Amino acid sequence: MTMKAVRLHEFGGPEVLRYEDAPRPQLKPGEVLVRVHAVGINPPDWYLRDGFKSLPADWRPPVPLPAIPGTDVSGVVDSVGADAQGFSAGDEVFAMVRFPSFGESAAYAQYVAVPASDLALKPAGLDHVHAAAAPMAALTAWQFLIERGHEEPNPLQQTLHNPVPIGAGTTVLVNGAAGGVGHMALQLAKWKGARVIAVASGAHETFLRGLGADEFIDYTKTRPEEAVRDVDLVLDAVGGPKSGRFLRTLKRGGALFPVFISPIDAEELERHGVTASITQVRSSGKQLAELGRLLEAGTIRVAVDSTFSLADANKAHERAGRGHIQGKIVLTVD
């Protein structure tokens, strides 16, 4: 049997994404077949699309082509494989599928086979578009800030990441606060009782204050590393080579968590008396269920920047490439 899917037969820009017929996945033991209603777009999708050019050469995983990108889905259980526990046909579910098994998640499609351990029941009060927007962004923020939730070796640093305590009396700065991970991290820090400083461009101030930001810094007008001091924790959702500039904002004993790979000098960490740590998000149906309860209660919410049809995945990637995203971009599936 076939289905419609978006596949890439070569690496490159958004134009390599082809909407075409593809084989419907066959269930393995422990898997659930989900009829997809919506797909959330995340940075690893375009990293895969361009052949992981942003990663060091020896870190680039082999990807057999053709490949279906994507990890985040919301939909309805079509059928349940042998040994798959906890779900029945007709259940509305959402998941981050098999991450970080790059190239095997295959979410840009009408159907996806999902390990039952990756799945959670979709919050009843959330539509499929908003549910599909949540998994990777929410799980990344959760595993950085609240609970790592696994003991897998960390490819990004020699030691496992450990969240630091957040609560009343804690100040957390979130850089890139309007994006997927950033707006989730802001809300989770507020849920824990922290004072939160949000850094983004001025267009996002009203949005971020509405999510609970106590202070807002427009980075186009003010350098946050020059304006802020004595922060307990910086979650840098932008990361990259400039992340080290936030070390000077931290009080001694503070921590910097860059979401993307950031070379930070150990001597500089020692000089400031702070730590830095990074982790790679991993699929977890259990953690997603906890986040689902917060989403259902309205304690946190997920913002949708824009939606595109699955057939227009290339246009969605073009939108992502223009940046300044507020929340998440989502594909809708007929």
MOGI-V89636 format. One record per residue. N is the residue number from 1. RES is the residue in one small letter. OMEGA is omega in whole degrees, 0 to 359 (999 if undefined). D_LAST is the distance of its C-alpha to the last C-alpha in Angstrom with 2 decimals. Layout:
((N & RES & OMEGA & D_LAST) (N & RES & OMEGA & D_LAST))
This chain:
((1 & m & 181 & 17.10) (2 & t & 176 & 14.59) (3 & m & 171 & 11.04) (4 & k & 179 & 9.45) (5 & a & 172 & 11.05) (6 & v & 181 & 13.10) (7 & r & 171 & 16.74) (8 & l & 179 & 20.14) (9 & h & 177 & 23.05) (10 & e & 179 & 25.52) (11 & f & 180 & 26.12) (12 & g & 182 & 26.21) (13 & g & 181 & 24.58) (14 & p & 182 & 20.99) (15 & e & 181 & 21.41) (16 & v & 179 & 21.44) (17 & l & 182 & 17.74) (18 & r & 174 & 16.29) (19 & y & 189 & 12.74) (20 & e & 174 & 13.64) (21 & d & 178 & 13.89) (22 & a & 179 & 15.33) (23 & p & 174 & 16.94) (24 & r & 184 & 15.23) (25 & p & 175 & 17.48) (26 & q & 183 & 20.52) (27 & l & 171 & 21.65) (28 & k & 177 & 25.03) (29 & p & 179 & 27.33) (30 & g & 182 & 26.39) (31 & e & 179 & 22.65) (32 & v & 177 & 19.67) (33 & l & 182 & 16.40) (34 & v & 170 & 13.50) (35 & r & 191 & 9.96) (36 & v & 174 & 8.49) (37 & h & 180 & 6.86) (38 & a & 183 & 8.76) (39 & v & 175 & 11.36) (40 & g & 180 & 14.78) (41 & i & 182 & 16.75) (42 & n & 179 & 20.42) (43 & p & 179 & 23.53) (44 & p & 178 & 23.67) (45 & d & 179 & 20.51) (46 & w & 171 & 22.58) (47 & y & 177 & 25.69) (48 & l & 184 & 24.16) (49 & r & 182 & 22.88) (50 & d & 176 & 26.45) (51 & g & 178 & 28.17) (52 & f & 180 & 29.46) (53 & k & 182 & 32.00) (54 & s & 180 & 32.53) (55 & l & 172 & 33.91) (56 & p & 187 & 37.44) (57 & a & 183 & 37.58) (58 & d & 177 & 38.68) (59 & w & 187 & 35.75) (60 & r & 181 & 33.04) (61 & p & 175 & 31.32) (62 & p & 180 & 30.91) (63 & v & 176 & 27.34) (64 & p & 179 & 26.88) (65 & l & 0 & 24.75) (66 & p & 180 & 22.11) (67 & a & 174 & 20.50) (68 & i & 180 & 17.06) (69 & p & 171 & 17.68) (70 & g & 181 & 16.69) (71 & t & 192 & 17.85) (72 & d & 183 & 16.29) (73 & v & 165 & 13.42) (74 & s & 183 & 12.65) (75 & g & 184 & 11.13) (76 & v & 179 & 12.75) (77 & v & 177 & 15.46) (78 & d & 180 & 14.94) (79 & s & 185 & 18.50) (80 & v & 181 & 21.53) (81 & g & 178 & 23.87) (82 & a & 177 & 27.64) (83 & d & 176 & 29.31) (84 & a & 187 & 26.19) (85 & q & 167 & 27.52) (86 & g & 183 & 26.30) (87 & f & 181 & 22.84) (88 & s & 176 & 21.77) (89 & a & 180 & 18.81) (90 & g & 178 & 16.89) (91 & d & 172 & 18.01) (92 & e & 189 & 15.86) (93 & v & 170 & 16.72) (94 & f & 187 & 16.69) (95 & a & 159 & 18.53) (96 & m & 195 & 19.95) (97 & v & 169 & 19.85) (98 & r & 179 & 23.19) (99 & f & 14 & 24.47) (100 & p & 173 & 26.80) (101 & s & 188 & 26.23) (102 & f & 177 & 25.10) (103 & g & 180 & 22.82) (104 & e & 186 & 22.10) (105 & s & 168 & 19.44) (106 & a & 186 & 16.54) (107 & a & 181 & 13.84) (108 & y & 188 & 11.81) (109 & a & 178 & 9.89) (110 & q & 178 & 7.57) (111 & y & 175 & 10.95) (112 & v & 175 & 14.05) (113 & a & 187 & 17.56) (114 & v & 171 & 19.18) (115 & p & 182 & 22.92) (116 & a & 181 & 23.54) (117 & s & 178 & 25.92) (118 & d & 190 & 23.21) (119 & l & 168 & 21.18) (120 & a & 175 & 21.86) (121 & l & 179 & 20.75) (122 & k & 174 & 18.56) (123 & p & 186 & 20.88) (124 & a & 183 & 20.46) (125 & g & 184 & 20.99) (126 & l & 175 & 18.30) (127 & d & 185 & 14.68) (128 & h & 181 & 12.08) (129 & v & 181 & 12.31) (130 & h & 177 & 16.07) (131 & a & 179 & 16.22) (132 & a & 180 & 14.45) (133 & a & 192 & 16.94) (134 & a & 200 & 19.88) (135 & p & 186 & 20.68) (136 & m & 181 & 22.41) (137 & a & 183 & 23.95) (138 & a & 179 & 25.19) (139 & l & 177 & 26.42) (140 & t & 179 & 28.21) (141 & a & 181 & 29.98) (142 & w & 184 & 30.83) (143 & q & 173 & 32.26) (144 & f & 192 & 34.26) (145 & l & 191 & 35.61) (146 & i & 184 & 35.59) (147 & e & 178 & 35.53) (148 & r & 171 & 35.06) (149 & g & 178 & 34.27) (150 & h & 180 & 35.07) (151 & e & 182 & 38.08) (152 & e & 176 & 36.52) (153 & p & 184 & 38.62) (154 & n & 179 & 37.67) (155 & p & 186 & 37.14) (156 & l & 175 & 37.61) (157 & q & 187 & 41.05) (158 & q & 182 & 43.71) (159 & t & 177 & 43.51) (160 & l & 176 & 40.75) (161 & h & 174 & 39.45) (162 & n & 175 & 40.75) (163 & p & 177 & 39.56) (164 & v & 181 & 42.46) (165 & p & 177 & 43.25) (166 & i & 178 & 41.75) (167 & g & 177 & 43.14) (168 & a & 183 & 45.34) (169 & g & 178 & 47.60) (170 & t & 174 & 45.13) (171 & t & 180 & 43.93) (172 & v & 173 & 40.68) (173 & l & 177 & 39.69) (174 & v & 177 & 36.04) (175 & n & 187 & 35.66) (176 & g & 191 & 32.30) (177 & a & 183 & 31.67) (178 & a & 183 & 28.80) (179 & g & 185 & 26.48) (180 & g & 180 & 24.24) (181 & v & 184 & 27.12) (182 & g & 184 & 29.69) (183 & h & 174 & 28.35) (184 & m & 180 & 27.85) (185 & a & 177 & 31.36) (186 & l & 184 & 32.90) (187 & q & 178 & 31.65) (188 & l & 177 & 32.69) (189 & a & 177 & 36.09) (190 & k & 178 & 36.52) (191 & w & 179 & 35.59) (192 & k & 175 & 38.43) (193 & g & 183 & 40.80) (194 & a & 166 & 41.21) (195 & r & 187 & 42.04) (196 & v & 172 & 39.32) (197 & i & 181 & 39.83) (198 & a & 178 & 36.63) (199 & v & 179 & 36.81) (200 & a & 175 & 34.38) (201 & s & 188 & 34.71) (202 & g & 181 & 35.96) (203 & a & 185 & 32.71) (204 & h & 187 & 31.44) (205 & e & 182 & 34.57) (206 & t & 178 & 33.47) (207 & f & 185 & 30.21) (208 & l & 175 & 32.16) (209 & r & 177 & 35.01) (210 & g & 176 & 32.53) (211 & l & 176 & 31.44) (212 & g & 180 & 35.14) (213 & a & 179 & 36.66) (214 & d & 180 & 40.44) (215 & e & 181 & 41.20) (216 & f & 175 & 39.27) (217 & i & 175 & 40.35) (218 & d & 187 & 39.09) (219 & y & 178 & 39.58) (220 & t & 180 & 39.93) (221 & k & 185 & 43.13) (222 & t & 174 & 44.42) (223 & r & 183 & 44.55) (224 & p & 182 & 43.62) (225 & e & 177 & 45.91) (226 & e & 187 & 48.79) (227 & a & 189 & 48.03) (228 & v & 175 & 47.32) (229 & r & 173 & 49.59) (230 & d & 174 & 49.97) (231 & v & 179 & 46.30) (232 & d & 185 & 45.77) (233 & l & 169 & 42.40) (234 & v & 168 & 40.31) (235 & l & 182 & 36.69) (236 & d & 182 & 35.93) (237 & a & 175 & 32.17) (238 & v & 178 & 32.97) (239 & g & 180 & 35.52) (240 & g & 189 & 36.82) (241 & p & 182 & 40.39) (242 & k & 186 & 41.16) (243 & s & 182 & 40.51) (244 & g & 180 & 44.19) (245 & r & 182 & 45.13) (246 & f & 180 & 44.05) (247 & l & 183 & 46.81) (248 & r & 178 & 49.32) (249 & t & 188 & 47.36) (250 & l & 169 & 47.82) (251 & k & 178 & 50.79) (252 & r & 186 & 52.67) (253 & g & 180 & 50.86) (254 & g & 184 & 47.47) (255 & a & 175 & 44.40) (256 & l & 177 & 41.93) (257 & f & 174 & 38.46) (258 & p & 182 & 36.70) (259 & v & 177 & 33.03) (260 & f & 187 & 33.23) (261 & i & 184 & 36.15) (262 & s & 178 & 39.25) (263 & p & 181 & 42.71) (264 & i & 186 & 45.13) (265 & d & 182 & 48.82) (266 & a & 180 & 50.40) (267 & e & 178 & 53.62) (268 & e & 176 & 51.88) (269 & l & 181 & 50.30) (270 & e & 180 & 53.78) (271 & r & 180 & 55.33) (272 & h & 181 & 52.99) (273 & g & 183 & 53.24) (274 & v & 178 & 49.48) (275 & t & 174 & 46.87) (276 & a & 182 & 43.57) (277 & s & 181 & 40.84) (278 & i & 176 & 37.37) (279 & t & 176 & 34.94) (280 & q & 182 & 31.75) (281 & v & 178 & 28.99) (282 & r & 180 & 28.12) (283 & s & 178 & 25.44) (284 & s & 176 & 26.68) (285 & g & 180 & 25.03) (286 & k & 179 & 28.31) (287 & q & 180 & 28.41) (288 & l & 176 & 24.77) (289 & a & 177 & 25.72) (290 & e & 178 & 28.65) (291 & l & 178 & 26.56) (292 & g & 178 & 24.17) (293 & r & 177 & 27.29) (294 & l & 178 & 28.24) (295 & l & 180 & 24.82) (296 & e & 181 & 24.96) (297 & a & 184 & 28.51) (298 & g & 178 & 27.73) (299 & t & 171 & 30.29) (300 & i & 176 & 27.90) (301 & r & 180 & 24.72) (302 & v & 181 & 22.13) (303 & a & 178 & 21.69) (304 & v & 180 & 18.63) (305 & d & 184 & 19.87) (306 & s & 177 & 16.83) (307 & t & 177 & 13.05) (308 & f & 174 & 11.31) (309 & s & 178 & 8.00) (310 & l & 181 & 7.95) (311 & a & 181 & 9.53) (312 & d & 180 & 12.10) (313 & a & 179 & 13.23) (314 & n & 178 & 16.66) (315 & k & 176 & 16.90) (316 & a & 178 & 16.13) (317 & h & 175 & 18.94) (318 & e & 177 & 21.13) (319 & r & 180 & 20.77) (320 & a & 182 & 21.75) (321 & g & 179 & 24.67) (322 & r & 175 & 26.07) (323 & g & 182 & 26.64) (324 & h & 182 & 27.73) (325 & i & 176 & 24.47) (326 & q & 184 & 24.62) (327 & g & 188 & 22.73) (328 & k & 172 & 19.51) (329 & i & 186 & 16.78) (330 & v & 173 & 13.20) (331 & l & 175 & 9.97) (332 & t & 187 & 6.73) (333 & v & 179 & 3.82) (334 & d & 999 & 0.00))
